[in-house]
Amino acid sequence: MIHNFNAGPSVLPKEVFEEASKSVLNFNDTGLSILEIGHRTPLFEPVMAEARSLVKELMSLDDDHEVLFLHGGATTQFMQIPMNLLNENEIAAYTETGTWASKAIKEAKIFGHVEIVGSSKENNYTSIPKNIITPPTAAYLHITTNETIAGTQWHTLPYDCGVPLVADMSSDIFSRQLDFNKFDLMYAGAQKNMGAAGVNLVVINKNILGKVKRTIPTILDYRNHISEGSMLNTPPVFAVYVAMLTLRWLKKKGGIATLEQENNQKAELLYSTLDALPLFKTPVAKEDRSKMNAVFIMDDNNLEKEFLELCKKEGMIGVKGHRSVGGFRISMYNALSLESIKAITDLMKDFANKKG
Ligand SMILES: Cc1ncc(COP(=O)(O)O)c(C=O)c1O
């Protein structure tokens, strides 16, 4: 059996793979592949409509929040957000929590001024900044709710920052219940908790739009996507379809609350195992540990290599840490089973016993 701990693209529910592969050959008994149908047809339009309405339902969104499925990955949002929300002479508040937040900051500087209102750079991004103060004149506050590489996660959200709240939720979307209506813009690449690579979910409070002075290229203006029902141009048809299937699976399981319970169980088992085994060290502050991506190291490089080899032999995929930080990373997205965490924690215990 393979246990897939990849950080993204990553494990998806088996039933989604089965349904998606059937539809590549014969979509809804039409005799046509999902890959060869037009997007503006009665075949695909219901797919897009269901995907959008499942997001609304699962997040209990109010009527001000619009749901878009866009191209370009989360990285495109790093620039599309300031392009749509930040005037040249204004400031946007950003928190600097790791690789992904830093990339977002770099892009925002192209369009206006950035004020870093909280940073964990000094401690190598091993914690989440606390007690941040957002200037009331800021166009918005940007946070990265889960830093996929650093292995940190915001557990107390800055809902009361006093300005529009914007969040990169690429690696923890749909993994826990949040007060989603308090966010004015949420975005996430689909390839972790939501489906296949190639599509990007953007949820936006339409009231924050239309305030910048610059001319925005048609394809990058959120208002055009909203008015065209997320079909301004050809959407990534297959990726939207897989996202819709994954959202259906999520709903059938009982929604975000059920997934959150399962994710808590997985994280609890993994971190309690790590804490009990001195061979493994976790650099992240305990209260800021990510429930999606756990990062840890060993002091001995040779032992690290040995453990990675063992993981490979036992069918445990994606355990190696990101190339920029080394060590190990175990990603525990929604579709990863508790059995997989049991398997890797048993392996860690065995290994530590032999080496200790
Ligand atoms: C938190 C976070 N933001 C942004 C990205 C970039 O996403 P994409 O590759 O879809 O542009 C990633 C990718 O892993 C991520 O983990």
The ligand as a MOL file (V3000), in Angstrom:
LIG
                    3D

  0  0  0     0  0            999 V3000
M  V30 BEGIN CTAB
M  V30 COUNTS 16 16 0 0 0
M  V30 BEGIN ATOM
M  V30 1 C 0.5560 28.6050 0.7950 0
M  V30 2 C 0.8260 28.5700 -0.6760 0
M  V30 3 N 0.5750 29.6700 -1.4160 0
M  V30 4 C 0.8100 29.6850 -2.7400 0
M  V30 5 C 1.2960 28.5960 -3.3950 0
M  V30 6 C 1.5540 28.6740 -4.8840 0
M  V30 7 O 0.5630 27.9770 -5.5420 0
M  V30 8 P 0.6000 27.7430 -7.1280 0
M  V30 9 O 1.6980 26.7830 -7.3910 0
M  V30 10 O -0.7750 27.1890 -7.3830 0
M  V30 11 O 0.8120 29.0480 -7.7800 0
M  V30 12 C 1.5730 27.4230 -2.6820 0
M  V30 13 C 2.0910 26.2330 -3.3760 0
M  V30 14 O 2.4140 25.2300 -2.8030 0
M  V30 15 C 1.3280 27.4180 -1.2900 0
M  V30 16 O 1.5840 26.3230 -0.5600 0
M  V30 END ATOM
M  V30 BEGIN BOND
M  V30 1 1 1 2
M  V30 2 1 2 3
M  V30 3 2 2 15
M  V30 4 2 3 4
M  V30 5 1 4 5
M  V30 6 1 5 6
M  V30 7 2 5 12
M  V30 8 1 6 7
M  V30 9 1 7 8
M  V30 10 2 8 9
M  V30 11 1 8 10
M  V30 12 1 8 11
M  V30 13 1 12 13
M  V30 14 1 12 15
M  V30 15 2 13 14
M  V30 16 1 15 16
M  V30 END BOND
M  V30 END CTAB
M  END
